[in-house]
Amino acid sequence: MESLDQTARTTDRLLLRPFERRDTLPLVEAVRVSLSELSLWLPWAHPTYGRSDAQGYIRESMRSWKEGKAFDFAIRPLDEPRRHFGNISVWFISRSFRTGEVGYWIRSDETSKGLATEATRRALDIAFNELRLHRVILRIAIGNRPSERVAEKLGFTREGVLREEIKIRGTWLDHSVWGMLEHEYHRSTAPTVET
Protein backbone atom coordinates (compact mmCIF):
# COMPACT_ATOMS: atom_id res chain seq x y z
CA MET A 1 0.00 0.00 0.00
CA GLU A 2 1.13 3.47 -0.81
CA SER A 3 2.05 6.20 1.65
CA LEU A 4 2.04 9.95 1.12
CA ASP A 5 4.74 12.55 0.96
CA GLN A 6 4.14 15.62 3.08
CA THR A 7 3.95 18.20 0.33
CA ALA A 8 1.00 20.58 0.28
CA ARG A 9 -1.79 20.01 -2.22
CA THR A 10 -3.91 22.74 -3.75
CA THR A 11 -7.27 23.33 -5.38
CA ASP A 12 -8.51 26.47 -7.13
CA ARG A 13 -9.08 28.21 -3.80
CA LEU A 14 -7.53 26.03 -1.11
CA LEU A 15 -4.23 24.88 0.30
CA LEU A 16 -4.29 21.44 1.96
CA ARG A 17 -1.19 20.67 3.99
CA PRO A 18 -0.10 18.49 6.90
CA PHE A 19 -0.49 20.02 10.35
CA GLU A 20 2.40 21.76 12.07
CA ARG A 21 2.84 22.70 15.73
CA ARG A 22 2.29 26.37 14.89
CA ASP A 23 -1.28 25.51 13.79
CA THR A 24 -2.49 25.21 17.39
CA LEU A 25 -4.03 28.65 17.85
CA PRO A 26 -5.62 28.92 14.38
CA LEU A 27 -7.17 25.46 14.93
CA VAL A 28 -8.55 26.46 18.34
CA GLU A 29 -10.00 29.66 16.90
CA ALA A 30 -11.71 27.81 14.02
CA VAL A 31 -13.17 25.18 16.36
CA ARG A 32 -14.44 27.78 18.83
CA VAL A 33 -16.30 29.80 16.20
CA SER A 34 -17.85 26.53 14.97
CA LEU A 35 -18.71 24.78 18.25
CA SER A 36 -22.47 25.22 18.01
CA GLU A 37 -22.50 23.20 14.75
CA LEU A 38 -19.55 20.85 15.30
CA SER A 39 -20.78 19.77 18.73
CA LEU A 40 -23.94 18.33 17.13
CA TRP A 41 -21.97 15.78 15.11
CA LEU A 42 -18.44 15.29 16.49
CA PRO A 43 -17.56 13.92 19.94
CA TRP A 44 -14.30 15.87 20.25
CA ALA A 45 -16.01 19.27 19.76
CA HIS A 46 -16.76 20.06 23.41
CA PRO A 47 -17.47 23.47 25.00
CA THR A 48 -14.03 23.77 26.62
CA TYR A 49 -12.03 22.83 23.49
CA GLY A 50 -8.72 24.63 23.85
CA ARG A 51 -5.00 24.69 23.32
CA SER A 52 -4.25 21.30 24.89
CA ASP A 53 -6.93 19.62 22.74
CA ALA A 54 -5.48 21.12 19.57
CA GLN A 55 -1.90 20.27 20.59
CA GLY A 56 -2.92 16.67 21.27
CA TYR A 57 -4.68 16.42 17.91
CA ILE A 58 -1.69 17.86 16.05
CA ARG A 59 0.76 15.53 17.85
CA GLU A 60 -1.40 12.50 16.99
CA SER A 61 -1.82 13.73 13.42
CA MET A 62 1.94 14.02 12.95
CA ARG A 63 2.49 10.55 14.45
CA SER A 64 -0.24 8.96 12.29
CA TRP A 65 1.24 10.54 9.17
CA LYS A 66 4.74 9.17 9.97
CA GLU A 67 3.28 5.72 10.64
CA GLY A 68 1.27 5.84 7.41
CA LYS A 69 -2.06 5.26 9.20
CA ALA A 70 -3.91 8.50 8.52
CA PHE A 71 -3.27 11.71 6.65
CA ASP A 72 -4.79 14.87 8.16
CA PHE A 73 -4.70 18.12 6.23
CA ALA A 74 -5.24 21.66 7.46
CA ILE A 75 -7.52 23.46 5.00
CA ARG A 76 -6.35 27.02 4.34
CA PRO A 77 -7.34 29.63 1.75
CA LEU A 78 -4.63 30.12 -0.88
CA ASP A 79 -4.84 33.89 -0.48
CA GLU A 80 -4.72 33.85 3.35
CA PRO A 81 -2.72 30.75 4.37
CA ARG A 82 -2.65 31.53 8.10
CA ARG A 83 -6.46 31.36 8.38
CA HIS A 84 -7.76 27.91 9.30
CA PHE A 85 -10.85 26.85 7.32
CA GLY A 86 -11.13 23.33 8.73
CA ASN A 87 -9.69 19.84 8.50
CA ILE A 88 -9.87 17.01 6.01
CA SER A 89 -8.44 13.54 6.55
CA VAL A 90 -7.93 10.34 4.62
CA TRP A 91 -7.26 7.16 6.57
CA PHE A 92 -7.10 3.44 6.04
CA ILE A 93 -9.89 1.15 7.17
CA SER A 94 -8.29 -1.89 5.53
CA ARG A 95 -4.95 -1.84 3.75
CA SER A 96 -5.37 -5.37 2.42
CA PHE A 97 -8.72 -4.53 0.81
CA ARG A 98 -7.58 -1.00 -0.17
CA THR A 99 -10.42 0.67 1.70
CA GLY A 100 -10.26 4.11 3.25
CA GLU A 101 -12.40 6.82 4.74
CA VAL A 102 -12.53 10.59 4.35
CA GLY A 103 -13.68 12.93 7.10
CA TYR A 104 -13.96 16.72 7.03
CA TRP A 105 -15.31 19.83 8.68
CA ILE A 106 -15.39 23.48 7.64
CA ARG A 107 -15.56 26.39 10.07
CA SER A 108 -19.09 27.73 10.45
CA ASP A 109 -18.37 31.22 9.15
CA GLU A 110 -17.10 29.78 5.84
CA THR A 111 -19.81 27.21 5.08
CA SER A 112 -22.20 27.30 2.08
CA LYS A 113 -19.37 28.31 -0.28
CA GLY A 114 -18.57 24.87 -1.69
CA LEU A 115 -15.34 24.57 0.30
CA ALA A 116 -16.12 21.14 1.77
CA THR A 117 -16.93 19.82 -1.70
CA GLU A 118 -13.75 21.32 -3.15
CA ALA A 119 -11.54 19.94 -0.36
CA THR A 120 -13.22 16.53 -0.47
CA ARG A 121 -12.80 16.33 -4.25
CA ARG A 122 -9.05 16.88 -3.71
CA ALA A 123 -8.99 14.30 -0.90
CA LEU A 124 -10.57 11.77 -3.28
CA ASP A 125 -7.78 12.46 -5.76
CA ILE A 126 -5.29 11.69 -2.98
CA ALA A 127 -7.19 8.56 -1.95
CA PHE A 128 -7.62 7.05 -5.40
CA ASN A 129 -4.58 8.33 -7.29
CA GLU A 130 -1.90 8.59 -4.59
CA LEU A 131 -2.94 5.93 -2.07
CA ARG A 132 -4.41 3.68 -4.79
CA LEU A 133 -7.52 2.86 -2.78
CA HIS A 134 -10.27 0.71 -4.26
CA ARG A 135 -13.07 2.07 -2.07
CA VAL A 136 -13.63 5.24 -0.06
CA ILE A 137 -16.43 5.81 2.41
CA LEU A 138 -17.93 8.77 4.20
CA ARG A 139 -19.82 8.30 7.48
CA ILE A 140 -22.28 11.13 8.04
CA ALA A 141 -24.47 11.61 11.09
CA ILE A 142 -28.16 11.38 10.25
CA GLY A 143 -29.47 14.95 10.15
CA ASN A 144 -26.20 16.49 8.94
CA ARG A 145 -27.69 17.60 5.64
CA PRO A 146 -24.78 19.85 4.54
CA SER A 147 -22.39 16.87 4.67
CA GLU A 148 -24.90 14.69 2.82
CA ARG A 149 -25.01 17.32 0.06
CA VAL A 150 -21.22 17.07 -0.31
CA ALA A 151 -21.53 13.29 -0.78
CA GLU A 152 -24.32 13.73 -3.32
CA LYS A 153 -22.47 16.40 -5.33
CA LEU A 154 -19.39 14.21 -5.58
CA GLY A 155 -21.31 11.14 -6.74
CA PHE A 156 -21.16 8.92 -3.66
CA THR A 157 -23.77 6.18 -3.27
CA ARG A 158 -25.71 6.05 0.00
CA GLU A 159 -25.26 2.45 1.10
CA GLY A 160 -27.02 2.19 4.43
CA VAL A 161 -27.22 3.26 8.04
CA LEU A 162 -25.04 2.32 11.00
CA ARG A 163 -27.41 2.43 13.95
CA GLU A 164 -26.31 4.16 17.15
CA GLU A 165 -22.72 4.30 15.98
CA ILE A 166 -21.39 7.13 18.14
CA LYS A 167 -22.44 8.80 21.35
CA ILE A 168 -22.46 12.60 21.45
CA ARG A 169 -23.07 14.13 24.87
CA GLY A 170 -25.21 11.27 26.05
CA THR A 171 -27.16 10.68 22.82
CA TRP A 172 -26.51 7.86 20.38
CA LEU A 173 -26.39 8.98 16.74
CA ASP A 174 -26.95 6.92 13.61
CA HIS A 175 -24.60 7.42 10.66
CA SER A 176 -25.38 7.02 6.99
CA VAL A 177 -22.62 5.31 5.01
CA TRP A 178 -21.71 6.62 1.56
CA GLY A 179 -19.34 4.77 -0.74
CA MET A 180 -17.38 5.37 -3.90
CA LEU A 181 -15.40 2.77 -5.85
CA GLU A 182 -12.24 3.50 -7.80
CA HIS A 183 -13.86 2.86 -11.20
CA GLU A 184 -16.71 5.24 -10.27
CA TYR A 185 -14.20 7.91 -9.29
CA HIS A 186 -12.16 7.52 -12.46
CA ARG A 187 -15.28 7.53 -14.61
CA SER A 188 -16.50 10.74 -12.95
CA THR A 189 -13.15 12.51 -13.47
CA ALA A 190 -12.49 11.30 -17.02
CA PRO A 191 -12.48 14.11 -19.59
CA THR A 192 -15.53 14.11 -21.80
CA VAL A 193 -15.00 13.80 -25.52
CA GLU A 194 -17.35 15.67 -27.81
CA THR A 195 -18.41 13.90 -30.99
N, C-alpha and C positions, 0 to 999 in steps of 0.2 A: 504494500500500500504506500501511496505517495505521502510525502510530508510537504510543508510549505516553507518557502523562504520568508523572511520578515520584511520584505519591501512593502511599501505602501501601494495600494491600488486606488484607482480613481474612477469616477463616473463623470457625466457632464457637469454636475454641481458639487460632487462630494469627494472627500478624501477618506479612505478607509485605511487605517494603519493599526499595527499592534499597540497595545497600551504601554505607557512608560510611567515611571514613578511620578513624574511631574504632572500627570493627568488627575491626580487626586482631587484637587479643589474644583476644577471644571466638572468632573464627574459628580461630586457632591452637589454642586449648584444645579446641574441639570436634573438630578434625581429630586432634589427638594422642590423645584418648580413644577415637578410632574407627579408628586406623591399622590394627589387626590385621584389620578387616573391609574398610575402604576400599582397602587396598593389594592386595587380591585382584582388584579390578575396575577401579581407576582409576589411570592412569599417573602422575598428579601426586601421589598419596598415598605419598610416600617416607618412610623412617625419620627423616630429618633435617628434615622439614617444619617451618618456623619463620616468624618475623616477616617476613623478606624475601619468602618465598613468598606469604604472605597479602597483604602490601602490593602485590606485583606483580599478584596476582589482582584486588584491589580497584581498582587503577589501570586495568587492562584492562577491568574490568567497567564502570567509570564512562565510559571512552572509548567502549566498544561501545554503551552506552545512548545517549550523545549522538549517535553516528553512526547510530542506529537499526538496528544489526546484530543485537544480542542484548540480552536483558533478564534480568539476574540478580537474584534476590531472596534476601535473608537471611530465613530462617525463624525466627521468635521466638515464644515463648508470649505470649499476650495478657496474662497475669497476671504475667509476669516478662520484660519486653521487652529486658533486657540479656543474657539467656541465649541463646546461639546453638544452635539445634536442627539446623541444616543449611542447605543451599542448594537452590534450585530455579530453573531457567532456561528461558526460551523463546527460540528463535532461528530465524532464517530459513534454510532450505535453498535455496529458490527463491522470490523475490518474484513473479516473473512467473506461476508456477504456484500461488502462494499455499500453499506447503508449508513447514512448520516442524517443529521437534523440541523435545521437552521432556526435560530431564535433571534428576536430583535425587539427593540423599543426605540421610540423617538420622543424627545422631550415635548411636553404638552403645548408649549408656545410655538412649536414648529410643525404641528400636525396639519393634515389636510392640504399638504403641498406636494404629495407624491414622493416624499423622501424615503419612506419605508419601502415602497415599491422599487424605487431606484436602487437603494442599498441592497435589497433582497435579490434583485436581478443580478447585481454584481456578485453577491455571495453564491448564487447558483452557478455562475461562471466559474468561480473558485472551486465549488464542490464537484462539478461535472468535468471541467477541463483541467484543473490542477490536481485535485485529489482523486480524480477518476472514479467517482462514486457511480453506482448503478441506480441508487434510489435515494431520494431526499424527502424527509417529512417535515411538516410543521405541525406542532400541537398548539391549538388555540382554545382558550377558555370559552365555553359556551356563553354567549352574550357579548363577546369582544368583537363587535361588528367591524370596526376599522381594520383589525388584523385579518378577519375573514375576507374583506374586500381586497387586501393585498394578495392573498392566496388565489382568489378568483381572477384578478387582473393578470397574474403571472401564469395561469393555466394549470394550477394544481387541481387534483381530483379529491373531493371530499370522500373519505373512505369509511368513516364510522365515528363512533363516540367511545371514549374511554371514561367509564362512569366513576365518579368520585375519585379522580386521579390525584389531586393535590388539595391540601387544606390551607385555606387563607383565613387567618384570624378567626379560627373556630368553625369555619364553614367549608364543607367539601365541595369542590368544583369539578364538573365534568369538562373534558376537553374533546373537541373535534380533532380528528386526525386527517391531514391533507397530505397526499403523496404525489410525487413526480418521478418518473422513470427517465433514465438517460436518453432513450430514443425519443421520448416526448419532448425533453428539453432541446435536443439537437434539431428536432423537426421544427420546434417553435422559433429557433434562432437562425434557421437556414435562410439565406437570402432568397427572395422570391424572383422567379425569372418570368418576365413578360413575354408572351407569345404573340 
